[in-house]
Amino acid sequence: MSKNYRILDLIRRNRTPLENHLIDGLIDGRVSRREFVRHGSLLGLSLPLLGRIGMAAGFGAAPSLARAQATPGATIRVGSSVPAAAIDPVTIADAGGLLVMQQVAEFLCIDGPD
């Protein structure tokens, strides 16, 4: 797979000299992918960024999304624990009730700066 130097240059622009040295080592073949991920994580680079650098350097391909064929009126079957009692946010104490609460209550939270 070919290297995408445009993306690599964009990524390298905001990196420290030590991080850029590691990226150069991957591109030149002095550092294996395993060593790149290990040393990159020690430097504080996130795993998605390391994966993107690896893809831009010519290692691997972008993952494809799996899509199922949907049919109107189909039934979705989900395996989950059953709540032991009525779902009350104050007194809930079992895994089944917590799963149901999590599915509903996560969307009630406002995510943003405090």
N, C-alpha and C positions, 0 to 999 in steps of 0.2 A: 504494500500500500504506500502511496506517495505521501510526502510530508507537506503539510499546509503551513508554509512559513508566514503567511499573513496572520493567521490565528495565533501562531506561536509568538509573533512579534507583539500582538495586542496583549497577550497574557504576560509576556516578559516585561512589558512597560511598567507595570506596577509591582514588580517583584524586587526583592533585595539582591545584592550581588551573590550571596550564598545560594539563594534559591535559583537564580539564573545559572549559576555554575552547575547545579544539579540537573537542570533542564538541558544544558549543553551536553552533560555527560550521557544523558539518555539519548539525545539525538545522535551523538557521535558513536554510541555503542559501548562506551566505557562503563556504563551502569546498566544492569539488567532491570527489567520491569519490576521484579520483586524488590530489588534494592532501591529502586526509585520510589516505590510506594512506602517502603519502610523509612527511608531517609526523609522523604517529603512530609510524612506524618510527624516525624520528629521535629521538623522545621515549622510545623503548624499549618501546613497546607491541607485543605480539606480534601476528602476522598473524591467528591465530584470534580474538583479542579484537577486533581492528579489524573483522573480518568480522561478528562478533556485534553490535558496536555499529552497523554499517551496516545489518544486518537489523532491529535494534530501531528504528532511525531511519526505516525504511520503504524502504530500498534493497534490492531483490532479494528472493529467496525462499530458503527453506532447500533445500539440495540433497536430492534423493530418492535412495534407494539402488536400484541396479539389481539385479534378482534374476533368475537364470536358472531355468528349469524343470528340476528334477532328476528323473532317472529311476533307479530301482534297477538296479544292475549296469552303469551307464554307465561309459565310459572317459574319463578326463581326459587330454588331450594337452597336453604342455608342451614348449616349445622351449627347449633349454638346451645349453650346451657339454658335450661328453663328456670325462670325465677321461682324461688321457693314460696314466696308470699306476694302480697300486693306490692306494687312498685311505689314506694314512698321515699322521696329523696332524703328525708331525715332519718328514717329507720332502716334503710336498706343495708343488708349485711351478707348477702350471698353473691356468688360469682355471676349467676344468671341475671339477677337484677342489676348488677353493676354493668354488665354488658349492654343491656337495654338502655340504661341511663346514659351510658357513654355515647351510644349512637345518637341519642336525642340531645343531650346537654352540651356536647362539644360544639354544636352549631349555635348555641346561645351565648357563647363567650365572644367578647370583642377582642380581637387581636390587634395590638398596636402599641405605640410608645405610651408609657405611664407618666 
